């Protein structure tokens, strides 16, 4: 018998209280947080879909591993287990532990970046772009054509456009390309997967032009699921084998263990090149910690080593992808415009289509995240012109390519009833969506403004509420 119901392949051993707030309370909380959900307190949130990073529920095996964490300063047994697990998965000999993925990005991209250097990616995520631009380098996105349109369905919308990649190499010169970064899955592009064929093409191009090829691989297990089920020739391979093949195509990777390792903290940089690894290790010791812990406690390293095994469990990955698809299907049937098809870790709403009356400079995505919080206490993240918009020389906004809102689902945390509640919240938003206005920014930092920016509502009649 084939069951229609996808059940969680785990039992709940410990629970965490959710405080059920009222809509009146949430309106006040949002006002006090300057209409930026990042500035809300966690006990003011009913369902937290802000990120899947570091928010997973760890397993009993991970908690058991935490108890045996070796906190020795150098050469801890916990480091040996983590290093071995990473080397076995990636095949890269040189492993640099970091406190999270953005620290690994900083080590590598500031080392190989700088003024005049160019990084090319299917789509750079926020911290990736910030680390690159902070070094003075330029970050250029070249997603495949299908990836630019949320309504188009394509099995691998996360692919990089190799034709554009070649033209960019010709334009800037191979010697000025610091690296090509392939993010799997493509988070800023709607959580869409990258095909093995595309990774092979990037490998061939980079090898021909002697350009560093890096995988941003924090969701590689979820990407492997899509390859196995959508790409010919991989039906008989395990998810782990598929991931290992993709790693073999690149020169190294950055990895946030807060995603596809179920850990609450941690990451690493893994490389094939000894000279580059030594250069990055020097900065690691200055900024993160010694080379065998790099900002991590022994218990963190134990959790990561175990998580890198658990993430490739076939039952878990089936549940993970199907439960995300469950929410996407419900919203799609309600008429909510979403990124099609659904990704692995999140459902992405096309806020520009949901609120067509709100122009990009009034941030339709931010209006949607505020609406979701007001109505249902759901916290989520704008991935549009707040996160990626820039200003021209005259101070006019250059909008992002898409105005998306990400509902990132933490791993092993919420049940089907929680997800049904999320869908029901959209029913309330749909009823009044024509009356919703946008927001404007009243305070912003120079980098990563979406984390701390302040907003205020805009009205059609007066300009500002």
N, C-alpha and C positions, 0 to 999 in steps of 0.2 A: 504494500500500500504506500502511495506517495502522499504525505501529509501537506496540507496547504499552510498550516501554522508553523512558523519558524520559532522554535523555543530557544531560550538562552541555554547554551551548553555549559551551564555552571549553576551551582546553588549559592544562595546568599547566606553568608555566615555572620556578617556584621552589618549594621545599618547606621545611617547618619540622618539626623532629623532635618526635615525641610520645614521652614517657618512659612506658613501660608499668609501672605500679606493681602491687604485689601487694595482696590484700585485707587482709592483716595490716598492711602499711604504711599503707593508707588509713584503717584503724580508728584508728591512732595519730595520723595527720595530722588527722583529724576531731576527735579528742579535744583535740588541741593548739589547734585553731581554735575551740574552745568550741561545736562542733556548728553552726557558721555557715559555709556554703560561701563566703560573701564573704571570709572571713578565711583561706581556703586560699591557698597559693602556686600560681602558674600551672603550674609544673613538677610539681605533685602531681596534676594533672588530666589524665585521658585524653581525654575528649570534653567540650569546654567549651560548654555551652548556657545559661550564666548570662544572657547577653544577646546581642542582635543589634546592639547599639549600639557603634559604633567598632571592631567586630571583623571587618569585611568584608575580603576580599582585594581590593586595588586592581588595576586593569587596567594593562596595559603603557602605554596612553595616559595614564593618571593618573600613573604613575611618570615618564613623559616630561615631563608638565606640571610635575611637582615640580622637575625640573632647570631649568626656565625661571622658577621663582618669583621675582618681583620683590619684594625685601625693603625697598623704600623706605618710610620712615615714613608719608608722606602721598601719596595719589594714585597708588599703585602700579598698574602695568598689570595685575597679577594681580587687584587689587580691581576694576578696570574690567571685566575678563572675568567675575568672579563676580557683580558687580552686574547686569550685562547679562543673564546667564543667569537670575538670579532674577526680574528684571523681566519678561523674556519669558515665563517660566513662570507667574508669579503675577498679573501685571498691576498690581501695587502699585508706586507710584513711589518710596516712601521705604524704603530698605533699611538695616538696622542689623546689621552683622556681630558675632557673639559667639563665644566659644570653644566653646560647646555650647548645646543647646536649653534647659537649665535656666537659663542666664544670660539668654536671651531672655525666659523666663517671669518671671524676677526683675525685669527692667527694666520689663515691662508691668504685671504683676499687683501689684507693690508700689506702682507709681505710681497705678493706678486703684483699688486695694483700700483696706484700712484698716478700722477698727472700724465696724460697722454696714453694711458692704457685703457683698453676696452674689454668688457666682459659681455658675452652674448649668452642668452638663455631662452628656453621656451617661454618662461615668465619668471623674473626674479621676484621672490617674496619680499616682504617689508624689511626684515633685518638683513637679508642678503643685499638688497639694493642699498640700504643705509651704510653697511660696512664698506661696500665698494665705493660709494660716492664720498664717504668720509675720508677715504684714502686719496681722493682727487680723481679717481678713475671714472669712466662712463659705463653705465649699465644699459644694455639694449635688449629689449624683448623681441623675439621673432617666433610667436606661436604659429602653428599651422592655420591656414585660412578658416577651416571649420571651427577652430577654437574661439574665434572672435564673435560667434553668433550663438547665444544661449539656446535659441529655439531649434537649431540644427542638431540632429542626432547622428553621431559618428562614433565608432568603437574606440578610437584613440585620439580624442580631441586635445590631449595633452602634448602631442608631438611637437617638436620644433620644425619650423619650415626650413628644410635643408637648402632650398633654392635661395631663400633670403640669406641664410647663413653664408653660403658661398659668395654672394654679392657683397656682404659686409666684410668678409675676409679680403676680398679684392679691393674694396674701398679703403679700408684702414691699414691693410698690410698685415700679413701673418705675424710679423715680429711685434706688432702693437696689440695683438689679441692676447690678453693675459690668460684667459681660459674660456672654454665653452662649458656652461653649467646646464646639465639636464636634470630638472626637478621631477622626481617620480614619487607619488603622483603630482600633477601640476596644480599646486594649491591655489595660487592666484588666478589660475585659469579655470576655476570651478571644480577643483579636485579631480580632474580628468587624467586617465592613465596614459602612459607612453608605451608604444609597442616596442618589441625587441628589434624589429626591422629598423625602426627609427634610430634606436640606440646604436645598431650596427652601422648605419649610414653616418652617424655623427663620429663614431670611432674611425671609420675610413677617412673621412674628411680631416679630422684632427691629426691623424697619423701622417697623412700626405703633407700637411702644412706645418707639422711639428708644433701643434698647439696643445696645451694641457687640456685634458677632458676630465671634468669632475662631475660626479653624481651627487646631487642633493637628495639623499636616499632615506629620509626619515619615515617614509610610508612605502617602502619597497615591497613589503609583504602584501599590502593591499594592491599594489601595482601588479605583483606577480599573479594575484587571483584573476585580474582582468586579462592578462596575457594567456593564462591557461584556458580560460573560457571563451576568449574572443579571437585569438591568433592561431592560425593553422600551424600544426607541428609541435604544439606544446601540451596536447591533451594528456599524454602519458607521463609527463614530468611532474615532479612534486613542486610545491610553491618555493621551497628552499632551493631546489636545483635551478629554478627559473631565476631567482634572485642572484644566485651565484654566477650564472651565465652573464647577467647584466653587469655585475660588478667586474667581471673579467674583461669587459670592453673598455673600461675607464682607467684613468691613471690614479684615481683616488676618490675619496668621498668625504663629505661632511654629513654628520648624522646627529639628529636630536633624539636621544633615547626616551624623551618624554612623549613620543608618538608610538612608533611600532616597536617598543620594547616595554611598554606598560609602566615605565619608571616615572616617579614623581619629579626626578631631577637627574640630569646627566646628558652627556653627549660625547662625541669623539671626532677626531680627524684621522683618517687612514690614508696612507700614501704608498706608492711603489718606489718613489725616488728618495734615496737616502739623503742626498745633499739638501733637498727641499725640506725633508723631515727634520734634519738637524737644525736648519734655520728656524723653522717653526717651533721646535722644541725649546730653543733658547728663549723665545718670547713667552712660551708656555710657562717656563719656570719663573720668569719675572712676574707674569700677570695672573696665572692661575694657581700654580703650586708645583710641587715636584713632579717629574715626568711619569711616576708610577701612581699618581692619584689625581693630579691636575684639577684640583677644586672639588673632588668627590670624596666622600667618606667611604670606608670599606663596605658599609652596609648598602650604600648606593650602587657600588660596583657589583655586589652580589645580586641585587635586584635586576640590574641590567643584563648580566650574564644569563640569568634564568629567563628573563623576558624575551631575549633574542631567540630562545628555543621555543617558548610558548606561542609566540606570535605566528609561527608557521603551522600551527595545528589546523588541520583541514576543517574540522567541525567549527572551530572558532571563526575562521575566515569566512566560511559559508554564512554563518549567523551574522557576522559583522556587515558584510556587503548586502545581504538580503534585508536586514533590519533598517539599514540606511535607505535602501530602495523602497521599503514599506512606507516610510514617511514621504519620500518623493512622489510615489504613486498617489497617495492620498491627496497631497497638495495639487498635483497635476489634474486630478479628477475634479477638484474644486475650482479649477480655472486659475490657480496661482501660477504665474509664469516662472518656470524654474530652468536652470541649466540642465539640458538634456544631453545624454542620459545622466542619471545620478552618479555621483562619484563614490568613493569608498568611505571617506571619513566624515562627509558633510553633505548637506543639501544646500544648494545655492539658489537664492531668489533673484530674479531679474527685477531690481527695484525700479529701473527706468520704465519698464513695461507695466509694473504694478502701479506706479504713481506717474503716469505720463504728463500730468499737469505740473510736476515739479521739475524745473530746469536743473542741469548739472551743478550750477553754481549755488544752488540751494540744497544740494546733497540729498537726493531721494533715498539713498541707502541709509543715511543717518536718520531720516524721518521714519523709515521702516523699523530700524532697530529700536527707536524710541517708542514707536507704536506697539511693538511686540511686548516690550517691557510694561508699558502702561496697562495694556489689556490683560496680559496673562502672567506677568512677572518673569518673562523669558528674556534672558540676556544673550545677545549674539553679537556678531561683528560685521561692520561695514567693510567691504573690499571694493572700493570704487574711488571716487574723486577725493574723499577725505584721506584715504590711505595713499593713493598714488597720484592724485592731481598735483600739478605744478603751476607756477605763475610765469607769465611771459615778462618781458622787460617793462611793460606798462602796468604790471600787477593784475592782469586779467587771468582768470583761471584757465588752464589747459586741462580739460577733463580727462579722466582715465578712459581706457578703451571700453570698459563695461562698468555699470553701476550694480554691483552684486552685494548681496547680504548672505553671509555664511552662517548656517546652523551647524556648528561642529559638534559631533556627538562623541562624548567621552566614552572610552572603551570599558565595557563591563560595568557600567554605572546605572543607566536608566532602563526601565522595563517598558513593555509595550504600552501600558496605560499612561506612562509619562509621555510617550511619543504621540499617543492619541490626544492627549491634552494639548500638545503643541499644535497639532492640526486643528483642533477645535478653536484655539486662539485666533487662527487665521480667519475662521468664519466671522468672528467679531470684527476683524480688520476690514474684511471685504465689504461689510455693510456700510461703512463710513469712509471708504478710501477716496471718494471724489472730493470730500471736504478737507482732506489733509493738506497742510502747507509744509514748506521746507524749513531749513534752519540756516543760520549763517555763523561763521566762526568769529568769535570775539577775542580769542587768545590762542596762540599756537607756538610750539617750539620749532627750531629750524630743522630737526630731524624727527622722523617717526611721530608726527603730530597727532595721529589718531589715538595714541595712548593717553595723552594728557590735555588735548585741546578742549577749550570751553566753547559751547554753542548757546545760541538763543533762538527761539522760534521766530519765523517770519510769517506775517499775514499779508494777504493781497491788498488790503485796504490801507494799512499804515506803514508797511515795510517791515516793521518789527513789532512783535507782541509786547 
